[in-house]
Amino acid sequence: MSNIIEELFYGNLEPQELTTEITPKLKKKLNELVKKEEELSSKLSEEEKEMFANYVSTYNEFSSISISDGFVSGFRFGARFTYDTFVANSKGGV
């Protein structure tokens, strides 16, 4: 069996495609979000709906970048943690 680095290299592992089950807590919040968006949209003019749609699109782009940055930071932290655990201490470090 290949190790995880080889799996990633050969394209057999794509983290962005891994999905997790939506928890009841997350599903509840998603339902609340949909309901609030429907309530808000029903009170907006067509021009305001377009402005709101643009806002949501921009927020989604921001959120995607923010999540990506968090993933990269977490991955780097994990790599440093692993290095310190297995390499730095084996070189006679504390």
C-alpha positions as CSV (number, residue, x, y, z in Angstrom):
1,M,0.0,0.0,0.0
2,S,1.3,3.4,-0.9
3,N,1.9,6.1,1.6
4,I,-0.2,9.3,1.7
5,I,2.4,11.4,0.0
6,E,2.6,9.0,-2.9
7,E,-1.2,8.9,-3.1
8,L,-1.3,12.7,-3.3
9,F,1.5,12.8,-5.9
10,Y,-0.2,10.3,-8.2
11,G,-3.5,12.1,-8.0
12,N,-5.2,9.4,-6.0
13,L,-6.0,11.7,-3.1
14,E,-7.8,15.0,-3.7
15,P,-8.5,16.7,-0.3
16,Q,-10.9,19.2,-1.8
17,E,-13.1,16.3,-2.9
18,L,-13.3,14.6,0.5
19,T,-16.7,15.2,1.9
20,T,-18.0,14.8,5.4
21,E,-21.5,14.1,6.6
22,I,-23.4,17.2,7.4
23,T,-24.0,17.2,11.2
24,P,-27.4,18.0,12.6
25,K,-26.0,21.2,14.1
26,L,-24.7,22.4,10.7
27,K,-27.8,21.3,8.9
28,K,-29.9,23.3,11.3
29,K,-27.8,26.4,10.7
30,L,-28.0,25.9,6.9
31,N,-31.8,25.7,7.1
32,E,-31.9,28.9,9.2
33,L,-29.7,30.6,6.6
34,V,-31.9,29.6,3.7
35,K,-35.0,30.7,5.6
36,K,-33.5,34.1,6.4
37,E,-32.3,34.6,2.8
38,E,-35.8,33.8,1.5
39,E,-37.4,36.3,4.0
40,L,-35.0,39.0,3.0
41,S,-35.3,38.4,-0.7
42,S,-39.1,38.6,-0.5
43,K,-38.8,42.2,0.8
44,L,-36.3,43.4,-1.7
45,S,-36.8,45.1,-5.1
46,E,-35.2,43.6,-8.1
47,E,-32.3,46.1,-8.0
48,E,-31.8,45.3,-4.3
49,K,-31.9,41.6,-5.0
50,E,-29.2,42.0,-7.6
51,M,-27.1,44.0,-5.1
52,F,-27.6,41.3,-2.5
53,A,-26.7,38.6,-4.9
54,N,-23.4,40.4,-5.7
55,Y,-22.8,40.8,-2.0
56,V,-23.3,37.0,-1.4
57,S,-21.1,36.2,-4.3
58,T,-18.3,38.4,-3.0
59,Y,-18.7,37.0,0.5
60,N,-18.5,33.5,-0.9
61,E,-15.2,34.3,-2.7
62,F,-13.8,35.9,0.5
63,S,-14.9,32.8,2.5
64,S,-13.3,30.4,0.0
65,I,-10.0,32.3,0.2
66,S,-10.1,32.5,4.0
67,I,-10.9,28.7,4.3
68,S,-8.0,27.9,1.9
69,D,-5.6,30.1,3.9
70,G,-6.7,28.3,7.1
71,F,-6.2,24.9,5.5
72,V,-2.7,25.9,4.4
73,S,-1.8,27.3,7.8
74,G,-3.1,24.2,9.6
75,F,-1.2,21.9,7.2
76,R,2.0,23.8,7.7
77,F,1.5,23.7,11.5
78,G,0.9,19.9,11.3
79,A,4.1,19.5,9.2
80,R,6.1,21.6,11.8
81,F,4.6,19.6,14.6
82,T,5.5,16.3,12.9
83,Y,9.0,17.5,12.1
84,D,9.6,18.6,15.7
85,T,8.2,15.3,17.0
86,F,10.1,12.9,14.8
87,V,13.1,14.7,13.4
88,A,14.2,17.5,15.7
89,N,14.1,15.3,18.8
90,S,16.1,12.6,17.1
91,K,19.0,14.9,16.5
92,G,19.6,15.2,20.2
93,G,17.3,18.2,20.8
94,V,15.3,18.7,23.9
